[in-house]
Amino acid sequence: MTAPAAGPAAPTVPEPSHIGGESRRGDRVFFAMTGASGVLLVLTIIGIGIFLVVQAVPALRADTTNFLTTKEFLPEADKPTFGIAVLAFGTILTSLVAMVLAVPVALGVAIFVTQYAPRRLAGLLGGLVDLLAAVPSVVYGLWGIAFLNTHLQAVNKTLNATLGWFPLFGDTGGRYSRSILLASVVLAIMVLPIIAALTREVLLQVPSALSEAALALGATRWEAIRTAVLPPSRPGIVSAVMLGLGRALGETIAVALVLGTTPAITARILGPGGNTIAANIAAKFSEYAQAGRGALIATGLVLFVITFAVNALARVIVIRSARKRLG
């Protein structure tokens, strides 16, 4: 009797131990790569800090006034006189006003896109908002000074006439061009896509079962969002807002184009005045020699500390919010 023909050989299946070994090896490689990236990032930040300190110390030693309280910025005079008072105040004021304008709009966009809009409209709106982040900052600056500056002057006059009793909108001596409000509006438009995009992604991570349960219990759409969607999203939203604030604090070209360089501390946002650290560095770095550049680097060190403090504060808020939610 003829033996049956042998069929095709069955594929060899790796032993489970072999598969497990390959998986563990891949995990070790991935762990090593991510760990090295984290260490490299920390070393980069430390290196930037050391560079700023080394470059700033000679200029600070040559300064004949108090660096923290002096309003003038004359690092190349016979007696160097420069300080951070005007620049730090202008940086913080413009950034805070920008956040007041941008955060409500960004949150509204993110909530509408994720909770109300149909899928096609949500994708379109999300893409349009994301496109704002791709516009170069110099374009925002040129648009602000060439178009928005002219149209915002009428708004400034109206605010001064109706709310002039409030310090922020007080008398500007009849000057409304290149105002702090103009710089803040430009900054708000620049940070809005960052905050909106990150908030949108955070809201999408919330299980839909939470809002559906609230709706099933008789809550309105807004009540379901307020009670079931926003609370677990709070840490992520805070992180998004702080990231946008960091962008506003460090913006250079756009602010340098739209904001004046008046060396004065003023809380009146409808008129010209003030300056920011980043804009001052961008405008004057090429004009100064070694002494002046050292002074600018010293102001950059202050901005580095402010940004680091803002991010540290955001981290603390996120940790506390997470603990309250879990506990």
Secondary structure, 3 states (H helix, E strand, C coil): CCCCCCCCCCCCCCCHHHHHHHHHHHHHHHHHHHHHHHHHHHHHHHHHHHHHHHHHHHHHHHCCCCCCCCCCEECCCCCCEECCHHHHHHHHHHHHHHHHHHHHHHHHHHHHHHHHCCHHHHHHHHHHHHHHCCCCHHHHHHHHHHHHHHHHHHHHHHHHHHHCCCHHHCCCCCCCCCCHHHHHHHHHHHHHHHHHHHHHHHHHCCCHHHHHHHHHCCCCHHHHHHHHHHHHHHHHHHHHHHHHHHHHHHCCHHHHHHCCCECCCCCCCCCCCECCHHHHHHHHCCCCCHHHHHHHHHHHHHHHHHHHHHHHHHHHHHHHHHHHHHC
